[in-house]
Amino acid sequence: MKKYKLSIFIILFFVSVALNIYLGISSYIKSTYTPDSEDLEILAEMTKRVLESDQYQEIDSKEKVYAIKQGVNRFNVADPSSIFHYEVIVQTNNESYIFTCKDEECSEVSNEGWNYSRYSEEEPLLPRKKSTHEQQVHQQKGRSPDYRNFIIEDVKETSLFITPPATDPEASYPVYEIYVDETTQIVGYKNNLDELAKGDNVKVWVQEKDKEPAEKIFVNE
């Protein structure tokens, strides 16, 4: 009986040690990319410098800025306190521009990297729009477009005609009629039904029933 109790105690002891080590490591890793109160103050001031920079002004004049994110990454670095681990990320309809400090004093910031932007394929979350329960279910599931990278052949008052990209000039391709109205969301490079034109490259999400207006049209650049 004593040996049994001792075995249980040893097992519980090692489980407790392993759990504490795991929690300690997880907490440390999280702290390397989660800004604390001082980090947030630094990032707020960096964001102001980014907005005042010539590089940001040029980006804003050529592309649509949807969001500005802030972050810090100290994981597995030689000097965790370095100012160069702070990042301000400007997200546009094309890509994400990563701004960092140019010197240890952070007297200036500069665009030193690029990355994928979710806004190159997805619509912004704000302003929130009223939607039907069916649309909410589709959004939660992250439904893929029903027509991806199709070309607009013609635009009518209540519909548009799209076809797959012509990869073979001698082949014939099917043409699909897509119904649209004021409830159809137009996002991406264009934001209005009136702006759609022949030759636009689009992704289209349609309704479940035939001849119902399309849910969303994303216009590629």
Backbone as a chain_set.jsonl record, in Angstrom:
{"seq": "MKKYKLSIFIILFFVSVALNIYLGISSYIKSTYTPDSEDLEILAEMTKRVLESDQYQEIDSKEKVYAIKQGVNRFNVADPSSIFHYEVIVQTNNESYIFTCKDEECSEVSNEGWNYSRYSEEEPLLPRKKSTHEQQVHQQKGRSPDYRNFIIEDVKETSLFITPPATDPEASYPVYEIYVDETTQIVGYKNNLDELAKGDNVKVWVQEKDKEPAEKIFVNE", "coords": {"N": [[0.83, -1.212, 0.0], [1.976, 1.216, 0.821], [3.948, 1.519, -1.115], [2.358, 1.82, -3.368], [1.028, 4.25, -2.825], [3.266, 5.886, -2.779], [4.098, 5.709, -5.442], [1.941, 6.907, -6.755], [2.197, 9.488, -5.722], [4.711, 10.231, -6.773], [4.146, 10.185, -9.51], [2.169, 12.209, -9.695], [3.713, 14.333, -8.848], [5.656, 14.632, -10.901], [3.954, 15.133, -13.035], [2.895, 17.588, -12.219], [5.237, 19.171, -12.198], [5.916, 19.055, -14.937], [3.653, 20.308, -16.048], [3.842, 22.882, -14.953], [6.257, 23.714, -16.098], [5.486, 23.721, -18.806], [3.434, 25.695, -18.772], [4.959, 27.861, -17.967], [6.772, 28.169, -20.106], [4.946, 28.665, -22.195], [3.814, 31.051, -21.292], [6.069, 32.698, -21.408], [6.704, 32.677, -24.171], [4.391, 33.881, -25.188], [4.684, 36.414, -24.085], [6.695, 37.439, -25.656], [5.613, 38.38, -27.994], [3.416, 39.856, -27.3], [2.417, 43.063, -26.717], [3.295, 45.11, -23.9], [2.214, 47.638, -21.51], [4.073, 49.745, -21.769], [5.179, 49.128, -24.252], [2.94, 49.591, -25.884], [2.691, 52.356, -25.693], [5.046, 53.18, -26.963], [4.612, 52.106, -29.53], [2.351, 53.561, -30.249], [3.404, 56.144, -30.531], [5.207, 55.61, -32.57], [3.415, 55.025, -34.616], [2.308, 57.525, -35.132], [4.563, 58.771, -36.238], [4.827, 57.216, -38.519], [2.485, 57.898, -39.956], [3.1, 60.506, -40.568], [5.202, 60.281, -42.283], [6.942, 60.498, -45.481], [6.916, 58.195, -47.025], [4.601, 56.831, -46.193], [2.668, 58.696, -46.991], [2.949, 58.556, -49.746], [2.153, 55.903, -50.226], [-0.507, 56.055, -49.369], [-1.53, 57.764, -51.269], [-1.594, 56.269, -53.566], [-2.756, 53.792, -53.063], [-5.483, 52.097, -51.341], [-5.801, 52.528, -47.988], [-6.634, 50.339, -45.463], [-6.263, 49.448, -42.831], [-4.211, 49.828, -39.859], [-1.85, 48.129, -38.192], [-0.208, 47.163, -35.133], [2.743, 45.855, -33.621], [5.056, 43.671, -31.82], [8.053, 41.798, -31.721], [9.93, 39.71, -29.972], [10.93, 37.198, -29.846], [13.404, 34.739, -29.493], [15.696, 36.431, -29.892], [18.746, 38.369, -29.845], [18.895, 40.774, -28.427], [16.385, 41.621, -26.615], [15.356, 44.085, -25.827], [15.728, 45.873, -27.851], [14.845, 48.561, -30.013], [14.282, 47.953, -32.576], [12.614, 45.809, -32.774], [10.017, 46.552, -32.814], [7.047, 47.043, -34.707], [5.069, 48.697, -37.157], [2.332, 48.141, -39.094], [1.049, 48.779, -42.188], [-1.859, 48.189, -43.838], [-3.11, 47.643, -47.026], [-5.212, 47.643, -50.015], [-3.623, 46.173, -51.664], [-1.164, 45.119, -50.495], [0.729, 44.505, -47.419], [2.566, 46.92, -45.641], [5.493, 47.104, -43.859], [6.628, 49.0, -41.275], [9.518, 50.099, -39.551], [11.801, 51.27, -36.962], [14.489, 53.49, -37.867], [16.813, 53.967, -36.505], [18.458, 53.556, -33.263], [17.395, 55.483, -31.595], [15.004, 55.905, -32.709], [14.342, 58.119, -34.269], [13.401, 58.402, -36.786], [11.164, 56.637, -38.979], [10.847, 53.819, -41.231], [9.775, 52.164, -44.227], [10.447, 48.916, -44.284], [9.813, 46.381, -45.065], [7.573, 43.971, -46.648], [4.379, 42.348, -46.943], [1.712, 39.873, -47.171], [-1.636, 41.091, -47.564], [-4.774, 40.84, -46.065], [-6.798, 42.317, -47.125], [-6.498, 42.338, -49.81], [-8.022, 40.379, -50.86], [-10.283, 40.169, -49.313], [-13.159, 41.801, -47.882], [-13.344, 44.798, -45.824], [-13.987, 44.66, -42.252], [-15.389, 46.665, -41.06], [-17.495, 49.43, -42.093], [-19.943, 47.654, -40.122], [-22.4, 45.686, -41.706], [-25.91, 45.141, -42.182], [-27.114, 41.855, -42.458], [-28.51, 38.853, -43.845], [-29.455, 35.816, -42.1], [-28.489, 33.633, -43.515], [-26.36, 34.743, -45.012], [-24.662, 35.422, -42.905], [-23.97, 32.885, -41.981], [-22.504, 31.941, -44.17], [-20.36, 33.754, -44.121], [-19.162, 33.115, -41.679], [-18.249, 30.556, -42.215], [-16.324, 31.115, -44.045], [-16.655, 30.993, -46.867], [-15.587, 29.98, -50.09], [-15.193, 31.805, -53.215], [-17.745, 31.512, -55.749], [-17.204, 31.941, -58.389], [-14.065, 32.376, -59.505], [-11.634, 34.745, -60.311], [-12.776, 35.516, -62.803], [-13.64, 37.086, -65.958], [-15.235, 40.143, -66.728], [-17.57, 40.374, -69.272], [-19.704, 41.868, -70.187], [-21.83, 44.529, -69.036], [-24.937, 45.054, -67.643], [-27.994, 46.754, -66.653], [-29.192, 45.363, -64.496], [-27.681, 43.103, -64.278], [-24.615, 41.273, -64.891], [-22.256, 39.884, -67.214], [-20.053, 37.201, -67.141], [-16.963, 35.469, -67.854], [-14.634, 32.712, -68.015], [-11.028, 33.297, -67.828], [-9.471, 33.751, -70.985], [-7.454, 31.407, -72.112], [-6.831, 30.029, -74.344], [-6.9, 31.179, -77.495], [-8.374, 30.123, -79.606], [-10.331, 28.605, -78.543], [-13.707, 28.16, -77.234], [-15.562, 29.709, -74.619], [-17.676, 29.342, -71.733], [-20.358, 31.61, -70.884], [-21.533, 33.369, -68.112], [-24.414, 34.633, -66.52], [-24.724, 37.064, -64.084], [-26.734, 38.214, -61.576], [-27.378, 41.419, -60.16], [-27.896, 43.9, -57.578], [-28.761, 46.673, -55.387], [-28.096, 45.483, -52.996], [-25.942, 43.885, -53.406], [-22.62, 43.423, -52.514], [-19.835, 45.327, -53.367], [-16.467, 45.081, -53.524], [-12.889, 45.543, -53.008], [-10.785, 46.537, -55.675], [-12.621, 48.227, -56.794], [-15.628, 49.872, -55.675], [-18.287, 50.206, -56.237], [-21.311, 49.547, -58.004], [-21.706, 50.972, -60.359], [-19.154, 51.389, -61.241], [-18.169, 49.07, -62.316], [-16.857, 47.39, -65.17], [-16.384, 46.243, -68.572], [-13.913, 43.756, -68.94], [-12.939, 43.811, -66.363], [-11.428, 41.939, -63.745], [-12.749, 39.538, -61.656], [-13.966, 38.127, -58.525], [-16.72, 36.153, -57.542], [-19.467, 35.759, -55.38], [-22.364, 33.949, -55.142], [-25.981, 33.701, -54.591], [-27.968, 31.069, -53.073], [-30.258, 30.434, -54.52], [-31.469, 30.494, -57.918], [-31.25, 33.381, -60.035], [-31.29, 35.227, -57.987], [-29.877, 38.2, -56.55], [-26.295, 38.583, -56.639], [-24.243, 37.895, -53.792], [-21.705, 39.033, -53.202], [-19.11, 40.806, -54.879], [-15.809, 40.741, -55.662], [-13.392, 42.884, -56.839], [-10.536, 42.474, -58.636], [-7.271, 44.018, -58.885]], "CA": [[0.0, 0.0, 0.0], [2.854, 2.382, 0.896], [4.599, 1.657, -2.416], [1.321, 2.321, -4.284], [0.851, 5.682, -2.54], [4.494, 6.576, -3.204], [4.081, 5.762, -6.901], [0.964, 7.936, -7.121], [2.787, 10.785, -5.378], [5.778, 10.533, -7.739], [3.507, 10.502, -10.791], [1.543, 13.527, -9.573], [4.788, 15.329, -8.737], [6.238, 14.873, -12.217], [2.921, 15.79, -13.855], [2.839, 18.978, -11.767], [6.453, 19.845, -12.691], [5.802, 19.202, -16.393], [2.617, 21.296, -16.321], [4.379, 24.207, -14.619], [7.245, 24.053, -17.127], [4.731, 24.048, -20.02], [2.781, 26.989, -18.588], [5.996, 28.885, -17.918], [7.267, 28.39, -21.468], [3.861, 29.294, -22.962], [3.707, 32.442, -20.847], [7.235, 33.428, -21.92], [6.555, 32.853, -25.623], [3.335, 34.879, -25.403], [5.197, 37.738, -23.714], [7.625, 37.926, -26.675], [4.895, 39.044, -29.083], [2.283, 40.61, -26.765], [2.9, 44.336, -26.193], [2.857, 45.545, -22.578], [1.749, 49.03, -21.51], [5.134, 50.605, -22.317], [5.245, 48.839, -25.689], [1.811, 50.247, -26.542], [3.007, 53.784, -25.783], [6.058, 53.326, -28.008], [3.971, 51.829, -30.819], [1.454, 54.679, -30.55], [4.237, 57.241, -31.03], [5.723, 55.177, -33.876], [2.32, 55.139, -35.587], [2.237, 58.943, -35.501], [5.683, 59.039, -37.142], [4.516, 56.563, -39.793], [1.478, 58.695, -40.655], [3.714, 61.761, -41.009], [6.335, 60.004, -43.173], [6.717, 60.634, -46.916], [6.603, 56.881, -47.582], [3.182, 56.553, -45.953], [1.88, 59.601, -47.824], [2.986, 58.031, -51.114], [1.304, 54.705, -50.239], [-1.892, 56.488, -49.227], [-1.964, 58.434, -52.499], [-1.689, 55.304, -54.658], [-3.532, 52.616, -52.677], [-6.48, 52.348, -50.314], [-5.374, 52.028, -46.688], [-7.771, 49.809, -44.717], [-5.975, 49.247, -41.409], [-2.835, 49.983, -39.389], [-1.636, 47.23, -37.059], [1.013, 47.38, -34.36], [3.213, 44.614, -33.026], [6.435, 43.553, -31.344], [8.511, 40.406, -31.805], [11.199, 39.554, -29.25], [11.221, 35.767, -29.692], [14.693, 34.208, -29.935], [16.545, 37.511, -30.382], [19.888, 38.624, -28.972], [18.633, 41.932, -27.566], [14.927, 41.797, -26.571], [14.977, 45.478, -25.55], [16.025, 46.704, -29.01], [13.717, 49.276, -30.604], [14.046, 47.433, -33.919], [11.632, 44.72, -32.727], [8.682, 47.14, -32.898], [6.593, 47.167, -36.085], [3.767, 49.276, -37.501], [2.025, 47.507, -40.377], [0.003, 49.471, -42.944], [-2.501, 47.218, -44.719], [-3.855, 48.268, -48.117], [-5.903, 46.707, -50.893], [-2.629, 45.404, -52.418], [-0.268, 44.378, -49.627], [1.019, 45.1, -46.116], [3.85, 47.602, -45.587], [6.006, 46.987, -42.491], [7.483, 50.127, -40.893], [10.312, 49.936, -38.335], [12.669, 52.405, -36.661], [15.717, 53.528, -38.652], [17.963, 54.016, -35.604], [18.144, 53.181, -31.886], [16.573, 56.542, -30.994], [13.746, 55.93, -33.468], [14.068, 59.489, -34.692], [12.669, 58.262, -38.037], [10.694, 55.289, -39.312], [10.991, 53.535, -42.653], [9.166, 50.932, -44.726], [11.555, 47.985, -44.473], [9.356, 45.048, -45.439], [6.254, 43.83, -47.255], [3.741, 41.057, -46.643], [0.351, 39.704, -47.688], [-2.712, 41.826, -46.909], [-6.072, 40.176, -46.202], [-7.702, 43.191, -47.865], [-6.332, 42.12, -51.244], [-9.033, 39.419, -51.277], [-11.456, 40.201, -48.446], [-13.696, 43.122, -47.593], [-13.122, 45.217, -44.437], [-15.014, 44.271, -41.289], [-16.15, 47.863, -40.722], [-18.604, 49.407, -41.125], [-20.731, 46.433, -40.124], [-23.615, 45.806, -42.511], [-26.968, 44.193, -41.862], [-27.118, 40.737, -43.387], [-29.432, 37.784, -43.507], [-28.843, 34.706, -41.362], [-27.758, 32.805, -44.476], [-25.104, 35.413, -45.307], [-23.803, 35.307, -41.728], [-23.425, 31.523, -41.955], [-21.475, 31.872, -45.204], [-19.202, 34.513, -43.672], [-18.505, 32.369, -40.612], [-17.572, 29.406, -42.801], [-15.283, 31.57, -44.948], [-16.962, 30.32, -48.137], [-14.8, 30.372, -51.255], [-16.033, 32.381, -54.268], [-18.31, 30.578, -56.714], [-16.476, 32.219, -59.634], [-12.784, 32.978, -59.109], [-10.818, 35.349, -61.37], [-13.486, 35.564, -64.083], [-13.548, 38.373, -66.652], [-16.53, 40.718, -67.111], [-17.737, 40.546, -70.708], [-20.686, 42.918, -70.452], [-22.511, 45.003, -67.832], [-26.279, 45.564, -67.873], [-28.545, 47.492, -65.51], [-29.463, 44.48, -63.361], [-26.854, 41.908, -64.33], [-23.376, 41.357, -65.651], [-21.901, 38.61, -67.824], [-18.649, 36.898, -66.878], [-16.442, 34.288, -68.526], [-13.283, 32.378, -67.539], [-9.956, 33.916, -68.62], [-9.224, 33.056, -72.254], [-6.077, 30.925, -72.223], [-6.676, 29.512, -75.715], [-7.659, 32.102, -78.353], [-9.215, 29.409, -80.55], [-11.362, 27.873, -77.806], [-14.885, 28.918, -76.817], [-15.718, 29.626, -73.179], [-19.056, 29.624, -71.309], [-20.648, 32.936, -70.345], [-22.486, 33.253, -67.01], [-25.098, 35.884, -66.162], [-24.759, 37.284, -62.641], [-27.682, 39.271, -61.238], [-26.884, 42.342, -59.139], [-28.739, 45.032, -57.189], [-28.121, 47.525, -54.378], [-27.648, 44.673, -51.855], [-24.685, 43.218, -53.762], [-21.436, 44.118, -51.994], [-18.738, 45.484, -54.319], [-15.273, 45.373, -52.731], [-11.621, 45.389, -53.713], [-10.269, 47.691, -56.412], [-13.759, 49.11, -57.029], [-16.56, 49.778, -54.557], [-19.615, 50.634, -56.651], [-21.817, 48.855, -59.195], [-21.541, 51.827, -61.536], [-17.756, 51.392, -61.653], [-17.839, 47.82, -62.994], [-16.733, 47.579, -66.614], [-15.891, 45.115, -69.357], [-12.481, 43.518, -68.755], [-12.592, 43.692, -64.945], [-11.185, 40.593, -63.22], [-13.555, 39.524, -60.439], [-14.409, 36.927, -57.818], [-18.15, 36.354, -57.317], [-20.208, 34.877, -54.479], [-23.767, 34.035, -55.545], [-26.972, 33.173, -53.661], [-28.302, 29.66, -53.263], [-31.331, 30.296, -55.504], [-31.225, 31.126, -59.211], [-31.745, 34.72, -60.344], [-31.17, 36.139, -56.847], [-28.679, 39.026, -56.711], [-25.055, 38.067, -56.069], [-23.942, 38.402, -52.449], [-20.516, 39.871, -53.162], [-18.204, 40.801, -56.015], [-14.493, 41.314, -55.358], [-12.73, 43.31, -58.082], [-9.077, 42.444, -58.573], [-6.639, 45.186, -59.523]], "C": [[0.864, 1.262, 0.0], [3.533, 2.619, -0.452], [3.615, 2.241, -3.444], [1.126, 3.825, -4.099], [2.065, 6.471, -2.987], [4.529, 6.728, -4.717], [3.126, 6.837, -7.389], [1.536, 9.316, -6.857], [3.849, 11.191, -6.395], [5.185, 10.922, -9.084], [2.894, 11.899, -10.766], [2.595, 14.623, -9.51], [5.36, 15.672, -10.112], [5.232, 15.519, -13.171], [2.832, 17.266, -13.509], [4.034, 19.769, -12.275], [6.341, 20.095, -14.193], [4.781, 20.271, -16.761], [3.111, 22.708, -16.049], [5.425, 24.659, -15.636], [6.538, 24.48, -18.411], [4.084, 25.425, -19.919], [3.792, 28.121, -18.573], [6.523, 29.216, -19.301], [6.215, 29.098, -22.309], [3.717, 30.764, -22.603], [4.857, 33.275, -21.386], [7.09, 33.711, -23.411], [5.505, 33.921, -25.924], [3.84, 36.281, -25.109], [6.122, 38.312, -24.775], [6.917, 38.627, -27.829], [3.657, 39.812, -28.617], [2.78, 41.917, -26.16], [2.398, 44.601, -24.78], [2.495, 47.024, -22.649], [2.801, 49.981, -22.086], [5.277, 50.397, -23.819], [4.145, 49.573, -26.449], [2.051, 51.742, -26.695], [4.019, 54.034, -26.901], [5.434, 53.138, -29.389], [3.013, 52.945, -31.228], [2.242, 55.854, -31.124], [4.847, 56.892, -32.392], [4.661, 55.342, -34.96], [2.169, 56.578, -36.06], [3.354, 59.288, -36.487], [5.439, 58.412, -38.522], [3.547, 57.42, -40.604], [2.045, 60.003, -41.202], [4.814, 61.547, -42.036], [5.947, 60.166, -44.642], [6.334, 59.298, -47.548], [5.128, 56.534, -47.385], [2.308, 57.434, -46.853], [1.836, 59.106, -49.273], [2.095, 56.791, -51.242], [-0.167, 55.104, -50.233], [-2.419, 57.147, -50.5], [-2.203, 57.455, -53.648], [-2.6, 54.123, -54.344], [-4.535, 52.991, -51.589], [-6.023, 51.708, -49.011], [-6.601, 51.607, -45.888], [-7.505, 49.715, -43.219], [-4.493, 49.489, -41.126], [-2.691, 49.152, -38.121], [-0.299, 47.528, -36.391], [1.446, 46.072, -33.732], [4.651, 44.696, -32.575], [6.816, 42.087, -31.369], [9.893, 40.285, -31.169], [11.625, 38.092, -29.146], [12.575, 35.414, -30.289], [15.575, 35.28, -30.569], [17.646, 37.797, -29.366], [19.607, 39.745, -27.982], [17.126, 42.21, -27.551], [14.478, 43.247, -26.379], [15.175, 46.396, -26.755], [14.751, 47.317, -29.596], [13.354, 48.709, -31.977], [13.051, 46.274, -33.949], [10.193, 45.23, -32.779], [8.312, 47.345, -34.369], [5.23, 47.851, -36.16], [3.466, 48.829, -38.921], [0.822, 48.197, -41.028], [-0.568, 48.497, -43.963], [-3.367, 47.933, -45.75], [-4.571, 47.2, -48.936], [-4.937, 45.861, -51.716], [-1.757, 44.529, -51.528], [-0.097, 45.094, -48.295], [2.432, 45.688, -46.127], [4.318, 47.654, -44.127], [6.992, 48.127, -42.223], [8.211, 49.801, -39.588], [11.178, 51.177, -38.126], [13.953, 52.327, -37.482], [16.961, 53.547, -37.779], [17.51, 53.697, -34.187], [17.28, 54.226, -31.185], [15.178, 56.591, -31.601], [13.348, 57.369, -33.819], [13.295, 59.509, -36.013], [12.209, 56.826, -38.184], [10.789, 55.097, -40.816], [10.298, 52.225, -43.001], [10.28, 49.953, -45.105], [11.104, 46.58, -44.871], [7.943, 45.059, -45.994], [5.7, 42.457, -46.933], [2.353, 41.029, -47.27], [-0.642, 40.535, -46.883], [-4.03, 41.111, -47.144], [-7.043, 40.991, -47.053], [-7.499, 43.096, -49.378], [-7.377, 41.144, -51.769], [-10.326, 39.515, -50.472], [-11.894, 41.634, -48.192], [-13.38, 43.504, -46.141], [-14.273, 44.814, -43.528], [-15.906, 45.451, -40.898], [-16.38, 48.704, -41.969], [-19.4, 48.114, -41.233], [-22.028, 46.667, -40.907], [-24.642, 44.775, -42.059], [-26.959, 43.079, -42.907], [-28.121, 39.695, -42.935], [-28.697, 36.7, -42.754], [-28.01, 33.841, -42.304], [-26.413, 33.415, -44.808], [-24.145, 35.31, -44.128], [-23.179, 33.932, -41.646], [-22.305, 31.381, -42.972], [-20.203, 32.582, -44.754], [-18.434, 33.753, -42.606], [-17.73, 31.181, -41.171], [-16.432, 29.829, -43.722], [-15.437, 30.963, -46.334], [-16.122, 30.872, -49.281], [-15.72, 30.953, -52.323], [-16.542, 31.297, -55.219], [-17.659, 30.732, -58.085], [-15.201, 32.97, -59.253], [-12.013, 33.461, -60.335], [-11.462, 35.213, -62.759], [-13.407, 36.981, -64.662], [-14.952, 38.856, -67.018], [-16.555, 40.956, -68.622], [-18.701, 41.682, -71.043], [-21.387, 43.278, -69.141], [-23.856, 45.597, -68.229], [-26.779, 46.259, -66.595], [-28.737, 46.6, -64.285], [-28.636, 43.202, -63.377], [-25.545, 42.2, -65.046], [-23.032, 39.954, -66.145], [-20.403, 38.384, -67.649], [-18.255, 35.605, -67.581], [-15.065, 33.97, -67.958], [-12.226, 33.084, -68.384], [-9.647, 33.088, -69.867], [-7.747, 32.677, -72.344], [-5.763, 30.373, -73.607], [-7.527, 30.377, -76.647], [-8.606, 31.393, -79.328], [-10.35, 28.654, -79.856], [-12.544, 28.779, -77.492], [-15.104, 28.678, -75.327], [-17.163, 29.963, -72.795], [-19.178, 31.039, -70.738], [-21.739, 32.778, -69.287], [-23.102, 34.623, -66.717], [-25.216, 35.969, -64.644], [-25.695, 38.458, -62.356], [-27.148, 40.117, -60.082], [-27.964, 43.368, -58.801], [-28.029, 45.781, -56.069], [-27.645, 46.741, -53.16], [-26.334, 43.945, -52.143], [-23.491, 44.051, -53.274], [-20.341, 44.135, -53.06], [-17.508, 45.913, -53.523], [-14.034, 45.161, -53.585], [-11.208, 46.663, -54.41], [-11.36, 48.691, -56.76], [-14.792, 48.864, -55.94], [-17.999, 50.138, -54.93], [-20.031, 49.901, -57.917], [-21.566, 49.655, -60.468], [-20.109, 51.81, -62.071], [-17.36, 50.128, -62.416], [-17.842, 48.017, -64.509], [-16.204, 46.314, -67.273], [-14.379, 44.99, -69.167], [-12.052, 43.407, -67.309], [-12.432, 42.221, -64.556], [-11.838, 40.495, -61.842], [-13.649, 38.126, -59.822], [-15.861, 37.178, -57.416], [-18.695, 35.29, -56.362], [-21.7, 35.033, -54.81], [-24.669, 33.459, -54.457], [-27.255, 31.707, -53.98], [-29.325, 29.474, -54.376], [-30.983, 31.033, -56.791], [-31.887, 32.494, -59.291], [-31.847, 35.634, -59.12], [-29.887, 36.946, -57.009], [-27.464, 38.392, -56.039], [-24.823, 38.674, -54.682], [-22.8, 39.414, -52.482], [-19.706, 39.708, -54.441], [-16.914, 41.48, -55.596], [-13.791, 41.615, -56.664], [-11.23, 43.317, -57.875], [-8.496, 43.653, -59.292], [-6.193, 44.829, -60.943]], "O": [[0.57, 2.237, -0.691], [3.681, 3.76, -0.889], [3.998, 3.055, -4.283], [1.067, 4.581, -5.069], [1.939, 7.58, -3.506], [4.947, 7.769, -5.224], [3.44, 7.588, -8.313], [1.379, 10.221, -7.677], [3.893, 12.342, -6.83], [5.649, 11.863, -9.728], [3.077, 12.68, -11.699], [2.399, 15.712, -10.049], [5.53, 16.844, -10.45], [5.599, 16.343, -14.009], [2.707, 18.107, -14.399], [3.882, 20.902, -12.731], [6.627, 21.192, -14.672], [5.01, 21.056, -17.681], [2.835, 23.626, -16.82], [5.481, 25.834, -15.996], [6.922, 25.468, -19.037], [4.165, 26.227, -20.849], [3.531, 29.206, -19.093], [6.704, 30.384, -19.643], [6.537, 30.023, -23.054], [3.526, 31.615, -23.471], [4.661, 34.425, -21.779], [7.318, 34.831, -23.865], [5.698, 34.761, -26.803], [3.473, 37.233, -25.798], [6.331, 39.524, -24.818], [7.544, 39.386, -28.567], [2.925, 40.36, -29.441], [3.507, 41.882, -25.167], [1.23, 44.358, -24.476], [2.473, 47.602, -23.736], [2.46, 50.918, -22.809], [5.47, 51.352, -24.572], [4.385, 50.114, -27.528], [1.665, 52.335, -27.702], [3.876, 54.973, -27.684], [5.696, 53.916, -30.306], [2.877, 53.245, -32.415], [1.806, 56.488, -32.085], [4.99, 57.756, -33.257], [4.965, 55.746, -36.082], [1.93, 56.828, -37.242], [3.126, 60.011, -37.457], [5.791, 58.988, -39.551], [3.758, 57.642, -41.797], [1.533, 60.545, -42.182], [5.318, 62.513, -42.608], [4.785, 59.997, -45.01], [5.535, 59.254, -48.484], [4.481, 56.01, -48.292], [1.318, 56.96, -47.412], [0.81, 59.224, -49.944], [1.374, 56.635, -52.228], [-0.972, 54.564, -50.993], [-3.617, 57.095, -50.777], [-2.927, 57.769, -54.593], [-3.158, 53.514, -55.257], [-4.448, 54.064, -50.993], [-5.874, 50.488, -48.934], [-7.502, 52.413, -45.656], [-8.424, 49.883, -42.419], [-3.643, 49.374, -42.009], [-3.327, 49.434, -37.106], [0.616, 48.074, -37.009], [0.603, 45.261, -33.35], [5.373, 45.641, -32.891], [5.99, 41.225, -31.07], [10.896, 40.703, -31.748], [12.58, 37.777, -28.435], [12.863, 35.743, -31.439], [16.134, 35.075, -31.646], [17.501, 37.505, -28.178], [20.03, 39.678, -26.828], [16.637, 42.963, -28.394], [13.351, 43.6, -26.728], [14.828, 47.575, -26.692], [13.71, 46.663, -29.661], [12.259, 48.951, -32.484], [12.682, 45.804, -35.026], [9.253, 44.435, -32.787], [9.143, 47.764, -35.175], [4.353, 47.61, -35.33], [4.237, 49.098, -39.843], [-0.28, 48.195, -40.479], [0.147, 48.029, -44.849], [-4.243, 48.724, -45.401], [-4.543, 46.015, -48.601], [-5.365, 44.929, -52.397], [-1.624, 43.33, -51.776], [-0.692, 46.146, -48.061], [3.378, 45.035, -46.567], [3.618, 48.186, -43.266], [8.047, 48.213, -42.851], [7.61, 49.296, -38.641], [11.274, 52.03, -39.008], [14.451, 51.236, -37.762], [18.046, 53.189, -38.238], [16.312, 53.579, -33.932], [16.516, 53.892, -30.28], [14.282, 57.244, -31.067], [12.192, 57.77, -33.685], [12.622, 60.489, -36.332], [12.785, 55.912, -37.594], [10.809, 56.061, -41.582], [10.236, 51.302, -42.19], [10.966, 50.133, -46.111], [11.936, 45.681, -44.998], [7.207, 46.033, -45.832], [6.452, 41.516, -46.681], [1.882, 42.023, -47.824], [-0.507, 40.667, -45.666], [-4.376, 40.804, -48.285], [-7.985, 40.448, -47.629], [-8.247, 43.705, -50.143], [-7.606, 41.072, -52.976], [-11.358, 38.998, -50.9], [-11.093, 42.564, -48.28], [-13.169, 42.621, -45.31], [-15.403, 44.646, -43.986], [-17.04, 45.259, -40.459], [-15.521, 48.699, -42.851], [-19.517, 47.543, -42.317], [-22.665, 47.713, -40.78], [-24.292, 43.682, -41.613], [-26.812, 43.341, -44.101], [-28.528, 39.669, -41.773], [-27.467, 36.655, -42.758], [-26.939, 33.368, -41.925], [-25.415, 32.698, -44.882], [-22.943, 35.13, -44.324], [-22.008, 33.797, -41.29], [-21.273, 30.775, -42.683], [-19.099, 32.084, -44.973], [-17.203, 33.738, -42.615], [-16.667, 30.837, -40.654], [-15.644, 28.982, -44.143], [-14.467, 30.473, -46.913], [-15.967, 32.085, -49.42], [-16.908, 30.634, -52.346], [-15.865, 30.299, -55.464], [-17.572, 29.772, -58.85], [-15.268, 34.084, -58.734], [-11.768, 32.7, -61.271], [-10.809, 34.853, -63.739], [-13.142, 37.945, -63.944], [-15.761, 38.093, -67.546], [-15.693, 41.638, -69.176], [-18.539, 42.372, -72.05], [-21.521, 42.441, -68.249], [-23.924, 46.52, -69.041], [-26.066, 46.334, -65.595], [-28.475, 47.027, -63.161], [-28.872, 42.307, -62.565], [-25.388, 43.224, -65.71], [-23.465, 38.96, -65.564], [-19.589, 39.252, -67.963], [-19.099, 34.756, -67.867], [-14.387, 34.872, -67.465], [-12.492, 33.434, -69.534], [-9.573, 31.861, -69.799], [-6.896, 33.523, -72.618], [-4.602, 30.26, -74.0], [-8.755, 30.312, -76.591], [-9.548, 32.011, -79.825], [-11.236, 28.12, -80.525], [-12.415, 30.003, -77.48], [-14.862, 27.579, -74.828], [-17.803, 30.78, -73.458], [-18.224, 31.586, -70.185], [-22.753, 32.126, -69.534], [-22.404, 35.636, -66.671], [-25.741, 35.062, -64.0], [-25.471, 39.567, -62.84], [-26.544, 39.595, -59.145], [-28.832, 43.669, -59.622], [-26.843, 45.562, -55.823], [-26.87, 47.267, -52.362], [-25.687, 43.444, -51.223], [-23.379, 45.236, -53.589], [-19.965, 43.09, -53.591], [-17.502, 46.983, -52.915], [-14.104, 44.674, -54.713], [-11.267, 47.746, -53.826], [-11.077, 49.866, -56.995], [-14.836, 47.785, -55.349], [-18.835, 50.352, -54.052], [-19.208, 49.66, -58.8], [-21.255, 49.094, -61.519], [-19.874, 52.174, -63.223], [-16.33, 50.111, -63.091], [-18.698, 48.708, -65.061], [-15.651, 45.433, -66.614], [-13.654, 45.983, -69.224], [-10.938, 42.965, -67.027], [-13.208, 41.368, -64.986], [-11.517, 41.282, -60.952], [-13.446, 37.108, -60.483], [-16.205, 38.283, -56.996], [-18.428, 34.098, -56.51], [-22.229, 36.143, -54.759], [-24.195, 32.814, -53.522], [-26.838, 31.183, -55.013], [-29.279, 28.479, -55.1], [-30.299, 32.056, -56.771], [-32.938, 32.731, -58.696], [-32.433, 36.713, -59.211], [-28.905, 36.435, -57.548], [-27.588, 37.744, -55.0], [-25.168, 39.83, -54.437], [-22.885, 40.492, -51.893], [-19.627, 38.619, -55.01], [-16.915, 42.652, -55.218], [-13.608, 40.731, -57.5], [-10.708, 44.065, -57.049], [-9.123, 44.235, -60.177], [-5.64, 45.674, -61.647]]}, "num_chains": 1, "name": "protein.A"}
